[in-house]
Amino acid sequence: MGFATLLTAAIIVLGMSRVSDRLDSALAAEQRLEDYAALSTQVSTYIVVAAELIQRGQPQQTRAARTQGLAETLRQSFARLRAGLDDEVASARGLDAQSRRATLSLAIARIEALFRSAQAGLTSQTDDPARLRAHLDTFASGVEPLLAEAVNEERRLRREILQDIDALRQRLVLAALTMAVVALALSAGFYFGLLRPQFRRLEALRTAARRIGQEDFAIALPGTRQDEIGALYAETNRMAQALASRAEAVAEDRARLNELIEQRTEALRAANTRLERTDEDRRRFFADISHELRTPLTVILMEAQLGRQGAPDPGAAFATIESRASRLSRRIDDLLRIARSETGQLALDPEPVDLAELAREAVTETAAELSNAGMRLEGPGPLPAPLVVAADRNWLRQVLTGLIRNAIRHARAGGALRLELREAGAEAEFCIIDNGPGIPAEIQSQIFDRFAQGKGKAAAQGFGLGLPLARWVIEQQGGGISAQSPLPRETALGQAPGTKIAVRLPRAAG
């Protein structure tokens, strides 16, 4: 392969050298043709000037002076042509080429001899026009055929040189193609005979390494050849066996470790679940209790401000403040009980409670807010018998009050609310119906979720903790709470969609 490359390079270098020589010869021939053309022009000028001098009968001194410059130019041209032909004769290869170039040099010498003879006759002492014209005619008649012969021969030489260059180019192309075919054949033989078998062996080694990387140690590479790749085969086999033994030991250790981790993880998961449940209960309670503490504090502050401004009935203001302070005290007691408990659950104290009485207390508590909102409240009407339910009195009153306040916030524009109380089998039901914009269908399933809120400014004021807290309190006492929106036309309070919130609690036994 390397020898073929060197041989190709040598052929190319030799060919380019010969092409360069041929190009130099062609350029020299072209230059001589230009010199022949210049010589022809100079000879013509010389003949014209000499003929004019003879015709005018100029004396010898005038003829010599007028032709001196032309004669010197012709001598330089002859010298340049002779030097170029001498170089060509010296560099020509072969006797035929040398003789042809020597013939050209002889022709130039004969032209130069004719010129010298004519110049000597023209500058001689004679003034005989006939003798002078004879010298000039001899020169003119002898120069033309010799110069034409020299030009023709030079053109033949140039054409032969160009043909020789073309032939050499074809030979170089043929040699290059031949060497390319030989190089391709050698490359194919080298690849298929030597490289490809080694590549297959290396591929087997790469496959074995990949299997080892995938923890497949069942490797058995052949050890038939004792070269470098064969040594790698043997080392790979030994490594696979060692790794297989180590993998078995690691697998046993890993199984024992996984079993231990699983036991510890299960114990940790159970503990974490208990902690999460406790933490969630505590966070839920503190969020809910914050919501509940804010309302009585707001009322206390409002009544205190009214009293400071000179309210017409300070006794009622103090009574309200006392009532709210008592409720706040109860909430704080609940908070302290929860803080001391281990589970964080809110402690409820169910007892028989008249739902109608609690509804009237909730209406009384929100009367001022209803009046400020310009809303009217319908019901609940008189009942034939008390609706006694089993519930925590304080928390149930808070739920009913919170539902009325939610309705005031969200249905203020409707101007009307209606409370309904009725028996529902083993349960008693409290309903509040408003004439507000209703609850969008896409969020009705979320309003009882903790911290869920609707869209818009009004929604941002409620349904964040109130309804979730109400749901939790009611469900913890065995009841349920639901929402309906929009309302059927026969139960709606007006043209607005409206909303109905229903609370159901089990009736007290006995």
C-alpha positions in Angstrom: 0.0 0.0 0.0 2.8 2.4 0.9 4.9 1.3 -2.1 1.9 2.0 -4.4 1.6 5.5 -2.9 5.3 6.3 -3.3 5.2 5.0 -6.9 2.2 7.1 -7.7 3.9 10.1 -6.3 7.1 9.5 -8.3 5.1 9.1 -11.5 3.2 12.3 -10.8 6.4 14.2 -10.0 8.3 12.9 -13.1 5.3 13.6 -15.3 4.9 17.1 -14.0 8.6 17.7 -14.6 8.4 16.6 -18.2 5.2 18.7 -18.7 7.1 21.7 -17.2 10.0 21.1 -19.7 7.6 20.9 -22.6 5.8 24.0 -21.5 9.1 25.8 -21.3 10.0 24.7 -24.8 6.6 25.8 -26.1 6.9 29.2 -24.5 10.4 29.5 -26.0 9.1 28.7 -29.4 6.3 31.2 -29.0 8.9 33.8 -28.0 11.0 33.0 -31.1 7.9 33.4 -33.3 7.5 36.8 -31.9 11.2 37.5 -32.5 10.8 36.3 -36.1 7.8 38.7 -36.5 9.9 41.6 -35.1 12.8 40.6 -37.4 10.5 40.6 -40.4 9.3 44.1 -39.5 12.8 45.3 -39.0 14.0 43.8 -42.3 11.1 45.4 -44.2 11.9 48.8 -42.6 15.6 48.4 -43.5 14.8 47.6 -47.1 12.4 50.5 -47.5 14.8 53.0 -46.0 17.7 51.7 -48.1 15.6 51.8 -51.3 14.7 55.4 -50.6 18.4 56.4 -50.0 19.4 54.7 -53.3 16.6 56.3 -55.2 17.5 59.7 -53.9 21.2 59.1 -54.7 22.4 59.9 -51.2 26.1 59.8 -50.6 27.9 57.1 -48.7 28.1 59.0 -45.4 24.3 59.7 -45.4 23.5 56.1 -46.3 25.7 54.8 -43.4 24.3 57.3 -40.9 20.7 56.6 -41.8 21.0 52.8 -41.7 23.3 52.6 -38.7 20.4 52.4 -36.1 18.4 49.9 -38.1 21.5 47.8 -38.6 22.2 47.7 -34.9 18.7 46.7 -34.1 18.9 43.8 -36.7 22.2 42.6 -35.2 20.6 42.5 -31.7 17.6 40.5 -33.1 20.0 38.0 -34.8 22.0 37.6 -31.6 18.8 37.0 -29.5 17.6 34.4 -32.0 20.9 32.6 -32.1 21.2 32.5 -28.3 17.7 31.0 -28.0 18.4 28.4 -30.7 21.7 27.5 -29.2 19.9 26.8 -25.8 17.3 24.7 -27.7 20.0 22.7 -29.4 21.7 22.1 -26.1 18.5 21.0 -24.3 17.0 19.0 -27.2 16.7 15.3 -26.7 17.6 13.1 -29.6 19.6 13.7 -32.8 16.6 14.5 -34.9 15.5 17.3 -32.6 19.0 18.7 -32.3 19.5 18.7 -36.1 16.2 20.5 -36.7 17.0 23.2 -34.3 20.5 23.4 -35.8 18.9 23.9 -39.2 17.0 26.8 -37.8 20.2 28.3 -36.3 21.8 27.9 -39.8 18.9 29.7 -41.5 19.3 32.6 -39.1 23.1 32.7 -39.8 22.4 32.8 -43.6 19.9 35.7 -43.1 22.5 37.5 -41.0 25.2 36.9 -43.7 22.9 38.3 -46.4 22.2 41.3 -44.2 25.9 42.0 -43.6 26.7 41.7 -47.3 23.8 44.1 -48.1 24.9 46.6 -45.4 28.5 46.4 -46.6 27.5 47.1 -50.2 25.1 49.9 -49.2 27.8 51.7 -47.1 30.6 51.2 -49.7 32.3 54.1 -51.5 30.5 53.5 -54.7 27.6 55.7 -55.7 26.4 53.6 -58.6 22.6 53.2 -58.1 22.6 49.9 -60.1 25.3 48.3 -57.9 23.6 49.5 -54.7 20.2 48.3 -55.9 21.8 44.9 -56.8 23.1 44.5 -53.2 19.7 45.4 -51.8 17.7 43.1 -54.2 20.0 40.2 -53.3 19.3 40.8 -49.7 15.6 41.2 -50.1 15.1 38.2 -52.3 17.2 35.9 -50.1 15.7 36.9 -46.7 12.1 36.2 -47.4 12.3 32.5 -48.2 14.8 31.9 -45.4 12.6 33.8 -42.9 9.5 32.0 -44.0 11.2 28.6 -43.8 12.4 29.5 -40.2 8.9 30.6 -39.1 7.3 27.4 -40.6 9.8 25.2 -38.9 9.3 27.0 -35.6 5.6 26.5 -35.8 6.0 22.8 -36.6 8.3 22.5 -33.5 5.7 24.3 -31.3 2.9 22.1 -32.6 4.9 19.0 -31.9 5.7 20.2 -28.4 2.0 20.8 -27.7 1.1 17.3 -29.1 3.8 15.8 -26.9 2.3 17.6 -23.9 -1.1 16.2 -24.6 0.2 12.7 -25.1 2.1 13.0 -21.8 -1.0 14.2 -20.1 -2.9 11.1 -21.4 -0.2 8.8 -20.2 -0.3 10.5 -16.7 -4.0 10.1 -16.5 -3.8 6.4 -17.5 -1.0 5.9 -15.0 -3.0 7.6 -12.3 -6.1 5.5 -13.0 -4.0 2.3 -13.1 -2.4 3.1 -9.7 -5.9 4.0 -8.3 -7.2 0.6 -9.3 -4.1 -1.1 -7.9 -4.4 0.9 -4.6 -8.1 0.0 -4.4 -7.4 -3.7 -4.9 -4.6 -3.6 -2.3 -6.9 -1.7 0.2 -9.7 -4.3 -0.3 -7.3 -7.1 0.1 -5.8 -5.5 3.2 -9.2 -4.9 4.7 -10.9 -8.2 4.0 -7.7 -10.2 4.6 -6.4 -8.6 7.7 -8.5 -5.8 9.2 -12.0 -7.3 9.0 -11.1 -10.5 11.0 -9.5 -8.3 13.7 -12.6 -6.1 13.7 -14.8 -9.1 14.3 -12.6 -10.1 17.2 -12.7 -6.6 18.7 -16.5 -6.6 18.2 -16.8 -9.8 20.2 -14.6 -8.2 22.9 -16.9 -5.0 22.9 -20.0 -7.2 23.2 -18.5 -9.0 26.1 -17.7 -5.7 27.8 -21.3 -4.5 27.2 -22.7 -7.7 28.7 -20.4 -7.3 31.8 -21.6 -3.6 32.1 -25.2 -5.0 32.1 -24.2 -7.5 34.9 -24.2 -10.5 32.6 -21.1 -12.4 33.6 -21.7 -15.6 31.5 -18.8 -14.7 29.2 -16.7 -17.3 27.4 -14.4 -15.7 24.7 -12.3 -18.1 22.6 -8.6 -18.3 23.4 -7.3 -19.8 20.2 -4.8 -17.1 19.2 -1.9 -15.9 21.4 -1.7 -12.3 20.2 -2.6 -9.0 21.9 -6.4 -9.5 21.3 -6.1 -13.1 22.5 -4.5 -11.9 25.8 -7.4 -9.4 26.2 -9.8 -12.3 25.7 -8.2 -14.3 28.5 -8.2 -11.3 30.9 -11.8 -10.6 30.1 -12.8 -14.2 30.9 -11.0 -14.0 34.2 -12.6 -10.7 35.0 -16.1 -12.0 34.2 -15.6 -15.0 36.5 -14.4 -12.8 39.3 -17.2 -10.3 38.9 -19.8 -13.2 38.8 -18.5 -14.4 42.2 -18.6 -10.9 43.6 -22.1 -10.3 42.2 -23.4 -13.3 44.0 -22.0 -12.1 47.3 -23.3 -8.6 46.7 -26.8 -9.9 45.8 -27.0 -11.8 49.1 -25.9 -8.7 51.1 -28.3 -6.6 49.1 -31.2 -8.9 49.9 -30.5 -8.8 53.6 -30.1 -5.0 53.5 -33.3 -4.6 51.5 -35.2 -6.6 54.0 -33.8 -4.5 56.8 -34.6 -1.3 55.0 -38.1 -2.4 54.2 -38.7 -3.1 57.9 -37.3 0.2 58.9 -39.1 2.0 56.1 -42.5 0.6 57.1 -42.0 1.6 60.7 -40.9 5.1 59.6 -43.8 5.3 57.2 -46.3 4.4 60.0 -44.7 7.0 62.3 -44.7 9.6 59.6 -48.3 8.9 58.8 -49.2 9.4 62.4 -47.2 12.6 62.6 -48.8 13.9 59.3 -52.3 13.2 60.6 -51.6 14.9 63.9 -49.9 17.9 62.1 -52.8 18.2 59.6 -55.3 18.1 62.4 -53.5 20.8 64.3 -53.1 23.0 61.3 -56.7 22.5 60.3 -57.9 23.4 63.7 -55.7 26.5 64.1 -56.9 27.7 60.6 -60.5 27.1 61.6 -60.2 28.6 65.0 -58.5 31.7 63.6 -61.5 32.2 61.4 -63.9 31.8 64.3 -62.0 34.1 66.6 -61.9 36.9 64.1 -65.7 37.3 64.0 -66.5 38.0 67.7 -63.4 40.2 67.9 -64.7 42.3 65.0 -68.1 42.7 66.7 -66.6 43.6 70.0 -64.4 46.3 68.3 -67.4 47.6 66.4 -69.6 47.8 69.5 -66.8 49.4 71.5 -66.4 52.1 68.8 -70.2 52.7 68.8 -70.1 53.0 72.6 -67.2 55.5 72.5 -69.1 57.6 69.9 -72.1 57.8 72.2 -74.5 55.0 71.2 -78.2 55.7 72.1 -78.4 52.3 73.9 -75.1 51.6 75.6 -76.6 48.7 77.6 -77.3 46.8 74.3 -73.8 47.5 73.2 -72.3 46.2 76.4 -74.6 43.2 76.3 -73.3 42.4 72.8 -69.7 42.9 73.9 -70.3 40.6 76.9 -72.0 38.0 74.6 -69.2 38.1 72.1 -66.5 38.1 74.8 -68.1 35.0 76.4 -68.1 33.3 73.0 -64.5 34.3 72.4 -63.7 32.9 75.9 -65.3 29.6 74.9 -63.2 29.4 71.7 -60.1 30.1 73.6 -60.9 27.4 76.1 -61.4 25.0 73.1 -58.0 26.1 71.8 -56.3 25.4 75.1 -58.0 22.0 75.3 -56.7 21.1 71.8 -53.2 22.4 72.6 -53.1 20.0 75.6 -54.5 17.1 73.6 -52.3 14.5 71.8 -54.4 14.3 68.6 -55.2 17.9 67.8 -58.9 17.0 67.3 -61.6 19.6 68.1 -63.6 18.3 71.1 -67.4 18.5 70.4 -70.0 18.1 73.2 -73.3 16.9 71.6 -76.5 17.4 73.5 -80.2 17.7 72.7 -80.7 21.2 71.1 -83.7 22.9 69.6 -82.7 23.7 66.0 -85.5 26.3 65.7 -84.2 28.2 68.8 -80.7 28.2 67.5 -81.9 29.5 64.1 -83.7 32.4 65.9 -80.5 33.2 67.8 -78.5 33.2 64.6 -81.0 35.6 63.0 -80.8 37.9 66.1 -77.0 37.8 65.9 -77.0 38.8 62.3 -79.9 41.3 62.4 -77.6 44.3 62.3 -75.7 42.9 59.3 -78.9 42.2 57.5 -80.1 45.7 58.1 -76.9 47.3 56.9 -77.0 45.2 53.8 -80.7 46.3 53.1 -81.9 42.7 53.0 -85.1 41.2 54.2 -85.3 37.8 55.8 -88.2 35.4 55.5 -89.0 32.7 58.1 -88.6 30.5 59.7 -92.3 30.2 60.5 -93.7 28.7 63.7 -93.3 24.9 64.0 -95.9 22.5 65.5 -93.2 21.0 67.7 -89.5 21.7 68.6 -86.9 20.2 66.2 -84.5 18.7 68.7 -81.2 17.5 67.3 -78.1 16.0 68.9 -75.3 18.5 68.5 -72.9 20.8 70.2 -75.0 23.9 70.8 -72.2 26.5 70.5 -70.6 25.2 67.4 -74.0 24.5 65.7 -75.0 28.2 66.4 -71.7 29.3 64.9 -72.4 27.2 61.8 -75.9 28.7 61.3 -74.6 32.2 61.9 -71.8 31.7 59.4 -74.1 30.4 56.7 -76.3 33.5 57.1 -73.3 35.8 56.9 -72.1 34.0 53.8 -75.5 34.5 52.2 -75.3 38.3 53.1 -71.9 38.6 51.5 -72.7 36.8 48.3 -76.3 37.6 47.7 -76.5 41.3 48.9 -77.6 42.4 45.4 -80.6 40.0 45.6 -82.0 41.8 48.7 -83.8 38.7 50.1 -83.1 35.6 52.2 -85.3 32.8 53.4 -84.8 30.3 56.2 -86.6 27.0 56.2 -86.8 24.4 59.0 -88.5 21.0 58.6 -88.4 17.4 59.5 -86.8 14.9 57.1 -87.5 11.5 58.6 -84.9 10.7 61.3 -83.2 14.0 60.5 -84.0 17.7 60.9 -83.0 20.1 58.1 -82.0 23.8 58.2 -82.0 25.6 54.8 -81.0 29.1 53.8 -82.0 30.3 50.3 -80.7 33.5 48.7 -81.5 35.5 45.5 -77.8 36.0 44.6 -75.8 35.2 41.4 -75.5 31.6 42.3 -72.4 29.4 42.4 -70.8 28.4 39.0 -71.1 24.7 38.2 -67.4 24.2 37.8 -66.6 25.2 41.5 -69.7 23.7 43.3 -67.7 20.6 44.1 -64.9 22.7 45.6 -66.7 25.2 47.9 -66.6 22.8 50.9 -62.8 22.1 50.3 -60.5 23.8 52.8 -59.2 27.2 51.5 -61.1 26.9 48.3 -62.5 30.2 47.0 -64.5 31.3 44.0 -63.5 34.0 41.5 -64.0 37.7 42.0 -63.8 40.1 44.8 -66.9 38.9 46.7 -65.7 35.3 46.6 -62.4 36.2 48.1 -64.3 37.4 51.2 -65.8 34.0 52.1 -65.9 30.3 51.4 -62.3 30.0 52.4 -62.7 28.5 55.9 -66.4 29.1 56.8 -68.0 26.4 54.7 -65.2 23.8 55.2 -65.4 24.4 58.9 -69.2 24.1 58.8 -68.9 20.9 56.9 -66.4 19.4 59.4 -68.6 20.4 62.4 -71.8 19.0 60.9 -70.2 15.7 59.6 -68.5 15.1 63.0 -71.9 15.1 64.5 -73.4 12.6 62.1 -75.0 15.1 59.7 -74.4 16.5 56.2 -74.3 19.8 54.3 -75.0 20.4 50.6 -75.4 23.2 48.1 -77.8 23.7 45.2 -77.5 26.3 42.5 -79.3 27.5 40.4 -82.6 27.0 42.0 -85.8 25.8 40.3 -88.1 28.7 39.5 -90.8 27.5 41.9 -88.4 27.7 44.9 -86.3 30.7 43.8 -86.8 34.1 45.5 -86.5 36.1 42.2 -85.1 36.0 38.8 -81.5 35.5 39.9 -80.1 31.9 39.9 -79.9 31.8 43.7 -78.3 29.3 46.0 -79.6 26.9 48.6 -77.4 25.6 51.5 -79.0 22.7 53.4 -77.8 21.3 56.8 -79.1 18.0 58.0 -78.6 16.6 61.5 -79.9 13.5 63.2 -82.8 14.1 65.6 -82.2 13.5 69.2 -83.6 10.3 70.7 -86.5 10.4 73.1 
